[in-house]
Amino acid sequence: MIQSLLAAPLWAAAHAADPEQDGFAGRWALQGWQLLLNVVTRPILLVIGIILF
């Protein structure tokens, strides 16, 4: 969670860093999206795993 707070400004800059890229997010911005997805889904999946097993 803390790494997400520290990386947020860099992630925002990664979206604006390369105007020649194709699509919305470049390679560096995609890593930020993966981190956000990991931070959001991991606790949910851990709780589901504990309940099921």
C-alpha positions, 0 to 999 in steps of 0.5 A: 500500500505504501509503495502505491502512495510513493509511486503515484506521482511517478505513475502519473508522469508515466502517462504523459511521458511519451507522446509518440506512444500508441494507446493510452498508457506506455510500458511504464504506465502499464506497470502502475496499472498492474500494481494497482490491480494487485493492491486492490485484488490481493486482499479480496482473494486472500479473504476468499481463500481463507473462507474456502479453505 
